[in-house]
């Protein structure tokens, strides 16, 4: 079972969509970022950067203690490797997938997030 610490943001949706598509059992733990729940001590033990999403995998592949992960890109890569789904096993296919993952994480995602923030939530509108 995977605990998904989640809020309804694009980064949260990425992980929930992966879990659904892979058919992995998971339970959602809402983290209301509008109420600053991401700063609560229990959540910071899982996600020290106070961001969602974060997961706790109670059945990691190594059979050890539950494994906590934060950052959506790291979570997606972990889940892909755990399940063998949505990532190629050959060198070129794997690297192509990773290029697009990192492009989304470092390029498209942050730019879309800034656009959303400044168009919807910023108090001062800048043309």
N, C-alpha and C positions, 0 to 999 in steps of 0.2 A: 504494500500500500504506500502511496505517495501522498504526503500532505502538501497541498498547494496553497501558499500564502499569497493572496491575490486581491486585486482590485480591478475594476472594469476600465482598464487602460489598454492601449495597443500592446504594450509589453506583457501585461497580464494575459491578454487574449492569445498571444503567440504560444505560450506554454499550455494553456488550457486546450487550444486547438490541437497541439501535438499529442497531448495525453488522450484526447478523444479519438483522433485518427489512429493512434497506435493501439488503442484498446486497453490502455493501462488503467488499473484501478487507482482512483485518487479521491481525496476528500478536500473540499475547498474550505480554507480558513480566511474569511474576509478581513482585510486590513484597510480600514477606511482612512485613506490618505487625506481626505478633506477634514477629518477630525484629528489629524496628526497621530494616528495609531501606529504609524511606522517608527515612531520614536520611543515606543514602550519597550521596557527592558527585555521582556520575553521575546519580542520580535527581533530586537537587536542581537540576541544570541544566535539567531538563524541568519540574519542579514545585517551584518555590522555596518553596511553603507546606508542603512535605513531606506532601502528602495524595495519596491515590489517589482516582479514576483520573486519568490524564494520557494524552495522545496525542501522537504525532508523525505528522503527515500528510506523507508523502514526495511527494505529488502535489497540492499546494494549487491552488485554482482560479486563482490569479494566475500560476501557472507558475514561481514563485520557489523559493527555498531551502525545505527542509523547515520546517514550521510546528509549533511545540510549543504545546499548550494544556493548562491544568489547570482544575479545578473542573467538576464534572459538568454543571451547568446551562450553562456557557459552551460546553462540548464538545457538548452536545445541540443547542444553538442553531446552532453552527458547522456541525455535520453536517447539520442540517435545511436550512440555507441552501445548503450545498454540493451536496446531493442534490436539493433541491426536494421532499423528502418530509417528511410529518408536520408540516407547517406551512403554513397557508393563505397565499395570495399577496394576497388582498384585505385591506384595512385592518382591518375588523371581525373577520374570522376569525383573522388573524394576532394581533391584540391579545388576543382571547379565549384563544388558545393560550398566549401569553406570560403572561397572568394566571395560568393554571393551572400553568405551569412554575415561575413565581416563588413561587406559593403552596406548591407541593411543596418547593421548595428552601429557603424561609425559614420554613415553618410545619410541615407534616406531617413532612418528613424529619428535621429536628432534634429534634422532640418524640418521634418514634418511636425515634430513635437514643438519646436520653436514657433513655427507658423501657427499651430493651434493655440499655443499660449498667447501670443501677441494679438491674434485676431479675436480671441474669445474672452480672455481673462485679464489682460493687462489694463491697468487703470488709465494709463496715459496712451492714447492712440497716436501712433507715429505713421505718417503716410509712407 
